Amino acid sequence: MVVNRVTGLPPGIYHYRVAGPNDDGVIDAGRGHALEQLQDGPLGDAVAQAALGQEWAANAAVVFIWTAVFTRARWKYRERAFRYVYLDAGHIAAQVSLAAVAQGLGSCQIAAFFDEEVDGLVGIDGEDEGTVYMTAVGRPLTDKRA
Ligand SMILES: Cc1cc2nc3c(=O)[nH]c(=O)nc-3n(C[C@H](O)[C@H](O)[C@H](O)COP(=O)(O)O)c2cc1C
């Protein structure tokens, strides 16, 4: 998550660590879901630039960057792994959109981005793990037509 303006969370980039085994495969019951800060500071401009220069993304309260570790799907789904990865990204982004609406917020999906720039922001190589989608969430501007 690229956090720009979220109460209680300093601006920066955060990794959502799922509960489960650590890097050595050991399950530690005390190791639950957590946000791990990867970078400090306002990075709205950087994420907007990486999103093909879509300037509105710089002002979003938070931009979710959905990445996939491809081997996690490939060991099971083989040649269908990409299908599962991309469908899963769509499902999770849709859930975030619904959660945003439920909280009176707006969201916009982002598929237009420079792969290497976004991967670089979150420190992944684009091969073993790559960015597949992004979702910006924030307070929508009031629709003046309404
Ligand atoms: C797969 C996908 C990729 C999208 N990528 C972008 C994008 O990069 N930039 C953008 O402004 N909107 C993007 N959108 C959002 C669509 O433009 C948006 O759904 C459309 O404008 C309708 O929005 P509304 O239903 O809120 O009016 C994407 C939507 C989808 C489903």
The ligand as an SDF file (V2000), in Angstrom:
LIG
                    3D

 31 33  0  0  0  0  0  0  0  0999 V2000
   -9.0690   -3.7640  -15.4910 C   0  0  0  0  0  0  0  0  0  0  0  0
   -9.3240   -2.2810  -15.3160 C   0  0  0  0  0  0  0  0  0  0  0  0
   -8.2740   -1.3870  -15.4560 C   0  0  0  0  0  0  0  0  0  0  0  0
   -8.4660   -0.0100  -15.2810 C   0  0  0  0  0  0  0  0  0  0  0  0
   -7.4090    0.8620  -15.3810 N   0  0  0  0  0  0  0  0  0  0  0  0
   -7.6290    2.1910  -15.2200 C   0  0  0  0  0  0  0  0  0  0  0  0
   -6.5530    3.1120  -15.2720 C   0  0  0  0  0  0  0  0  0  0  0  0
   -5.3880    2.7530  -15.4180 O   0  0  0  0  0  0  0  0  0  0  0  0
   -6.8460    4.4360  -15.1140 N   0  0  0  0  0  0  0  0  0  0  0  0
   -8.1300    4.8730  -14.8660 C   0  0  0  0  0  0  0  0  0  0  0  0
   -8.3380    6.0790  -14.7340 O   0  0  0  0  0  0  0  0  0  0  0  0
   -9.1370    4.0050  -14.7700 N   0  0  0  0  0  0  0  0  0  0  0  0
   -8.9240    2.6880  -14.9440 C   0  0  0  0  0  0  0  0  0  0  0  0
   -9.9560    1.7990  -14.7950 N   0  0  0  0  0  0  0  0  0  0  0  0
  -11.2190    2.3170  -14.2710 C   0  0  0  0  0  0  0  0  0  0  0  0
  -12.2350    2.4990  -15.3620 C   0  0  0  0  0  0  0  0  0  0  0  0
  -11.8490    3.5510  -16.1580 O   0  0  0  0  0  0  0  0  0  0  0  0
  -13.5200    2.7770  -14.6380 C   0  0  0  0  0  0  0  0  0  0  0  0
  -14.0370    1.5740  -14.2330 O   0  0  0  0  0  0  0  0  0  0  0  0
  -14.4870    3.4990  -15.5240 C   0  0  0  0  0  0  0  0  0  0  0  0
  -14.0000    4.8050  -15.6600 O   0  0  0  0  0  0  0  0  0  0  0  0
  -15.9030    3.4960  -14.9530 C   0  0  0  0  0  0  0  0  0  0  0  0
  -15.8630    4.0420  -13.6800 O   0  0  0  0  0  0  0  0  0  0  0  0
  -17.2220    4.3350  -12.8910 P   0  0  0  0  0  0  0  0  0  0  0  0
  -18.0210    3.0760  -12.9630 O   0  0  0  0  0  0  0  0  0  0  0  0
  -16.7420    4.6300  -11.4890 O   0  0  0  0  0  0  0  0  0  0  0  0
  -17.8380    5.4900  -13.5690 O   0  0  0  0  0  0  0  0  0  0  0  0
   -9.7660    0.4500  -14.9690 C   0  0  0  0  0  0  0  0  0  0  0  0
  -10.8250   -0.4670  -14.8180 C   0  0  0  0  0  0  0  0  0  0  0  0
  -10.5990   -1.8080  -14.9850 C   0  0  0  0  0  0  0  0  0  0  0  0
  -11.7640   -2.7740  -14.8190 C   0  0  0  0  0  0  0  0  0  0  0  0
  1  2  1  0
  2  3  1  0
  2 30  2  0
  3  4  2  0
  4  5  1  0
  4 28  1  0
  5  6  2  0
  6  7  1  0
  6 13  1  0
  7  8  2  0
  7  9  1  0
  9 10  1  0
 10 11  2  0
 10 12  1  0
 12 13  2  0
 13 14  1  0
 14 15  1  0
 14 28  1  0
 15 16  1  0
 16 17  1  0
 16 18  1  0
 18 19  1  0
 18 20  1  0
 20 21  1  0
 20 22  1  0
 22 23  1  0
 23 24  1  0
 24 25  2  0
 24 26  1  0
 24 27  1  0
 28 29  2  0
 29 30  1  0
 30 31  1  0
M  END
$$$$
